[in-house]
């Protein structure tokens, strides 16, 4: 189970979808990115746009600063492939090695965990919004009083109380 947190750190949200990038997957599968990409291109009909897409130059540039990759010799020169959960599942069929199968099982578990977390987080958000709607009406007077006290101009011209020096 220790691999799952490592996988979760490699799941990004791009174009409103949870995806994993080709170089992260290649590292997990213990292969080179070029071999993973070659396998995908050879079997491109297995990867429709909702399974895998290539990042745009702008998306890649936005992500590249997070990975500290260079555009000079030794850095990544090609735009990354982004694989959705279904695309990652399809990779195990394309790569067809025991390592790919084992890693994919862990990746699927990580996607499920993130989905469950997001659903529970949504439930909490909905409950908080419901409480705000219910109690904001009751505390309107308190909010008004606090806002009145926070208004600076109301306090500048008041008569001071307490010890006064000459």
C-alpha positions as CSV (number, residue, x, y, z in Angstrom):
1,X,0.0,0.0,0.0
2,X,3.0,2.3,0.3
3,X,3.0,2.8,-3.5
4,X,-0.4,4.4,-3.5
5,X,0.7,7.8,-1.9
6,X,3.5,7.9,-4.5
7,X,0.9,7.4,-7.2
8,X,-1.5,10.0,-5.8
9,X,1.2,12.7,-6.0
10,X,1.5,11.9,-9.7
11,X,-2.2,12.4,-10.5
12,X,-2.9,15.9,-11.9
13,X,-6.0,17.7,-13.0
14,X,-5.7,18.9,-16.5
15,X,-8.7,20.0,-18.7
16,X,-11.0,19.1,-15.7
17,X,-9.9,15.5,-15.7
18,X,-7.7,13.5,-13.3
19,X,-4.7,12.3,-15.4
20,X,-1.3,10.8,-15.1
21,X,1.6,11.9,-17.4
22,X,3.6,9.5,-19.6
23,X,6.9,10.2,-17.9
24,X,5.5,9.4,-14.4
25,X,3.9,6.2,-15.8
26,X,7.1,5.2,-17.4
27,X,9.0,5.6,-14.1
28,X,6.4,3.5,-12.3
29,X,6.5,0.8,-15.0
30,X,10.4,1.0,-14.8
31,X,10.7,1.7,-18.5
32,X,11.7,4.7,-20.6
33,X,9.1,7.2,-21.7
34,X,10.0,6.7,-25.4
35,X,9.2,3.0,-25.2
36,X,5.8,3.8,-23.5
37,X,5.0,6.4,-26.2
38,X,6.0,4.0,-28.9
39,X,3.7,1.3,-27.5
40,X,0.9,3.8,-27.4
41,X,1.5,5.1,-30.9
42,X,1.6,1.5,-32.2
43,X,-1.8,0.9,-30.6
44,X,-3.3,4.4,-31.0
45,X,-6.7,3.0,-31.8
46,X,-7.0,1.8,-28.2
47,X,-6.6,5.4,-26.9
48,X,-9.5,7.6,-27.9
49,X,-9.4,11.3,-26.7
50,X,-11.3,10.4,-23.4
51,X,-8.5,7.9,-22.6
52,X,-5.4,9.8,-23.6
53,X,-4.5,13.2,-25.0
54,X,-1.4,15.1,-25.8
55,X,-0.8,18.3,-23.8
56,X,-0.8,21.6,-25.6
57,X,2.4,23.6,-25.6
58,X,0.8,26.1,-23.1
59,X,-0.3,23.2,-20.8
60,X,3.2,21.7,-21.0
61,X,4.9,25.0,-20.2
62,X,2.6,25.5,-17.2
63,X,3.5,22.1,-15.9
64,X,7.2,22.1,-16.9
65,X,8.1,24.6,-14.2
66,X,6.7,22.3,-11.6
67,X,9.0,19.4,-12.8
68,X,12.2,21.5,-13.3
69,X,12.8,20.0,-16.7
70,X,14.8,21.9,-19.2
71,X,14.3,22.4,-22.9
72,X,18.0,22.0,-23.6
73,X,20.0,18.8,-24.1
74,X,18.9,16.1,-21.7
75,X,15.4,17.6,-20.9
76,X,12.1,16.6,-22.3
77,X,11.7,17.7,-25.9
78,X,8.2,16.4,-26.6
79,X,4.8,17.2,-25.3
80,X,3.6,14.7,-22.7
81,X,0.7,12.3,-23.1
82,X,-1.9,12.6,-20.4
83,X,-3.8,9.4,-19.6
84,X,-7.2,9.3,-17.9
85,X,-8.1,6.5,-15.6
86,X,-9.4,4.5,-18.5
87,X,-6.2,5.2,-20.5
88,X,-4.1,3.9,-17.7
89,X,-6.2,0.8,-17.6
90,X,-5.7,0.3,-21.3
91,X,-1.9,0.7,-20.9
92,X,-1.7,-2.6,-19.0
93,X,-3.1,-4.3,-22.1
94,X,-0.7,-2.6,-24.4
95,X,2.4,-3.0,-22.2
96,X,1.3,-6.5,-21.1
97,X,4.0,-7.2,-18.5
98,X,3.6,-8.4,-15.0
99,X,5.1,-5.1,-13.8
100,X,2.5,-3.1,-15.8
101,X,-0.3,-5.2,-14.4
102,X,0.9,-4.8,-10.8
103,X,1.4,-1.1,-11.1
104,X,-2.0,-0.6,-12.8
105,X,-3.7,-2.3,-9.9
106,X,-2.1,0.2,-7.6
107,X,-3.0,3.1,-9.9
108,X,-6.6,2.0,-10.1
109,X,-6.7,1.9,-6.2
110,X,-5.3,5.4,-6.1
111,X,-7.9,6.8,-8.5
112,X,-10.7,5.1,-6.5
113,X,-9.3,6.6,-3.3
114,X,-9.2,10.1,-4.8
115,X,-12.7,9.7,-6.1
116,X,-14.0,8.6,-2.7
117,X,-12.1,11.5,-1.0
118,X,-13.6,14.0,-3.5
119,X,-17.1,12.7,-2.9
120,X,-16.8,12.9,0.9
121,X,-15.3,16.4,0.6
122,X,-18.3,17.4,-1.6
123,X,-20.6,16.1,1.1
124,X,-18.9,18.2,3.7
125,X,-19.0,21.3,1.5
126,X,-22.7,20.8,0.9
127,X,-23.3,20.4,4.7
128,X,-21.4,23.6,5.5
129,X,-23.3,25.6,2.9
130,X,-26.6,24.3,4.3
131,X,-25.5,25.4,7.9
132,X,-24.4,28.8,6.6
133,X,-27.8,29.4,4.9
134,X,-29.6,28.3,8.1
135,X,-27.5,30.2,10.7
136,X,-26.5,33.3,8.7
137,X,-30.1,34.6,9.0
138,X,-30.0,34.1,12.8
139,X,-26.7,35.9,13.2
140,X,-27.4,38.9,10.9
141,X,-27.7,41.2,13.9
142,X,-24.3,40.0,15.2
143,X,-22.7,40.5,11.8
144,X,-24.2,44.0,11.5
145,X,-22.8,44.9,15.0
146,X,-19.4,43.6,14.1
147,X,-19.4,45.5,10.8
148,X,-20.4,48.7,12.7
149,X,-17.6,48.3,15.2
150,X,-15.1,47.7,12.4
151,X,-16.0,51.0,10.6
152,X,-13.0,53.3,11.4
153,X,-14.8,56.7,10.8
154,X,-17.3,55.9,13.6
155,X,-14.5,55.9,16.2
156,X,-12.3,58.8,15.1
157,X,-14.5,61.6,16.6
158,X,-15.7,60.0,19.8
159,X,-15.0,61.5,23.1
160,X,-12.2,59.7,24.9
161,X,-12.8,58.2,28.3
162,X,-10.4,57.3,31.1
163,X,-7.3,59.2,32.3
164,X,-6.6,62.3,30.2
165,X,-3.3,64.1,30.2
166,X,-3.0,67.8,29.5
